Amino acid sequence: MTVKQPIHMTIEQCVDHIIEVFGNTIKMGIPLGLGKPAPLVNALYQRAKKNPQISLTIFTALSLEKPVWHNDLERRFLEPISKRLWEGVPDLDYLMDIRQKALPDNITVHELFCKAGAYRKDANMQQNYMSTNYTHTHRDCLINGEACFGHMIAKRETADGCSYSCSCNADTSVDALNGFSELKKEGKKTLIIGMVNSQLPFMYGQAEVPAHVYDVIIDDPQLYHPLYVAPRPAINPADYMIGLNISTLIKDDGTLQIGIGALGDAIAYGLNLRHTQNDLYRKLIAECGITATNGDLIEEIGGTEPFAKGLYGSTEMLVDGFMQLYKTGVMKRKVYHHVGIQRMVNDGTLQDEIPTDILDHMITQESLHPYLTQKDFEALQRYGVFKDTLTYQEGWIIDDGRRYSALLADKENLRAVSENCLGSHLKNGVVLTGAFFIGPKDFYDTLCRMPEEERRQFEMCGVDVANHLYGDEVLRSLERANGRFCNTGMKATLLGAIASDGLEDGTVISGVGGQYNFVSMAHALPDGRLLMMIKSTRHEGGQTFSNIVYNYGHVTIPRHLRDIVVTEYGVADIRGKCDQEIIKAMLNIADSRFQDELLAEAKKYKKIPETYEIPQQFRNNTPARLAETLKAYQGQGLFPNFPFGTAFTPIELMIAHALKILKNKSIGAGAAELPAIMAQLPADIPATLNPLMERMQLTNPASPEEQKVHKTFLLALKLAGFF
């Protein structure tokens, strides 16, 4: 039987082909984040832009963009950084037009998830937002007519020809490849397009696919381009305290899910501290009051000891934090996609070496049938239970001419097979199962440099595998033992509901993504827990607001799915609790500036006794106390702003700090004071500021415009206390 092979095309040929197949109505899906085939999408977008007869609909999520500047001061700061980090990374033309409010009427873009706040004031994108659970993405796009799917892929040459990898975006790509293949069998018009980029690491698991799944391959070395870089953010004291609290709730020999950003990095830092500097770690959490306050919970579901057995990553997003944990030996618990093997690993009867009674044990626990089928044999051989040199033929195990029956119910035969056919050690385990990735440049470099055998430990799968248990509940429950799923919310109510994706007026801030999946999985697993992270306050328009509120008119995770909420001030274990107990726990982790108001609201609606008072030990929940707690340790080199490195120079970090202070001051209550401060700025600037001025090319401002920018920058430096 001849296997269909893809057609290799140029970009323009592919656009012509898309129009030839679908006519003037084109509905195309492209992945979230990194895996967008930008040159193809841009060419199709420009064709539709020039021809109003073409109706183009794009289904996607998290469209990545380089920083943009709004004035000359910002340009001087951002332009060199943009060139250094993103030179050669193609812009998305549709996104550029969205920002200019110039999206043509014949083109619609549906984003299912976006960078937080990216479209907060964009009416068109708000109206075309699709609220979709991550695991339902392909289904919901099909409902809306999606028939074309394109993504960026990696390529690998083998003796058998080319194979391809969904690499950074197995997530919805696997669903699309499988789903469109079935639609083709039904005679429906679909197109699957892969665009090769040599910069992508070749990832394994479900991400690895044969050439014949594609209708079109675009493989033009001139179109290979650098990957979008997501620089590591700074970690502040509140982030660190959330990470430190969570680090005590992770059980050795367990499972971890974290996300991108400062909170994910803070968790990784806390876990590394626990593993590599355990005495210091225990002293720190004791001094922070974490041990005294949460000792029982830590004993029940977490721990403070180093990781002897390590953690397995079960996550939708493979982030740099996991790599940092892998480097220090925290991420080292391997799982094996075989129920019998994994069950024995979990109960301690199987470690690395293959015991001689392994087959008998599996038969007893009914994870292996007494008659060994070829499928059973190949599965066990893949994980090292049977020697690589063996073959299976028509009910016989063949070992260099010697034959053993596959009927393991025969005790003598089982003994002979166990003595002669078993391998020595387990193999092909994985330390992480993920669905997509994005990160800093050194994160990509680490993946690309890994030998194939090592990289295979980080498998990439579709969201149907990564995000829930359905389809293989027994195996995934065994693998995800002691699951700790760390997610982020924007607001939490005193009764335990979480708002993560939008505001109560309907404004979309980001999207639900896969958060519900991990919440649900935490409740479905017998030993799983959800760790919902909420920063207790936010700053907006120069004011501070509480993110813990009595009630809120938008909910992402309803309160009946409450579990553990963590703020920088502590841990609220609210699973199974009644309303008054939930309120008490939530008040204990709120910022003290808002506790009285929140308590009064609860009393107003008779949800807590009128006589209740917040315990004194929780009445000092202030940023100043947190800063003071960490100060002594920062003096020892701990808790730096960028523990895993940064893409920015020290001078750039100083400038960024100053510009942020200027921006906040300009929109806050102190804005009226700025003209007076500016009027008092010195004509001769201190020599210590010369490196900052040189970086901004403002050493010798010539034109009136440059002199104005120079003075504004000097104001920023003054506000930052640099002179």
Secondary structure, 3 states (H helix, E strand, C coil): CCCCCCEECCHHHHHHHHHHHHCCEEEEEEEEHHHCCHHHHHHHHHHHHHCCCCEEEEEEECCCCCCCCCCHHHHHHHHHHHHHHHCCCCCCHHHHHHHCCCCCCCEEEEECCCCCCCCCCCHHHHHCCCCCCHHHHHHHHHHCCCCEEEEEEEEEEECCEEEEECCCECCCHHHHHHHHHHHHHCCCCCEEEEEECCCCCCCCHHHEEEHHHCCEEECCHHHCCCCCCCCCCCCCHHHHHHHHHHHCCCCCCCEEECCCCHHHHHHHHHHHHHHHCHHHHHHHHHHCCHHHHHHHHHHHHCCCCCCCCCEEEECCEECHHHHHHHHHCCECCCECCCHHHHHHHHHCCCCCECCCCHHHHHHHCCCCCCECCHHHHHHHHHCCCECCCCEEECCEEEECCEEEECECCCHHHHHHHHHHCECCECCCCECEEECEECCCHHHHHHHHHCCHHHHCCEEECCHHHHCCCCCCHHHHHHHCCCEEEEEECCEEECCCCEECCECCCCCECCCCCCHHHHHHHHHHCCCCEEEEECCCEEEECCEEEECEECCCCCCCECHHHCCEEEECCEEEECCCCCHHHHHHHHHHCCCHHHHHHHHHHHHHCCCCCCCCCCCHHHCCCCHHHHHHHHHHHHCCCCCCCCCCCCCCCHHHHHHHHHHHHHHHHHHCHHHHHHHHHHHCCCCCCCHHHHHHHHHCCCCCCCCHHHHHHHHHHHHHHHHCCCC
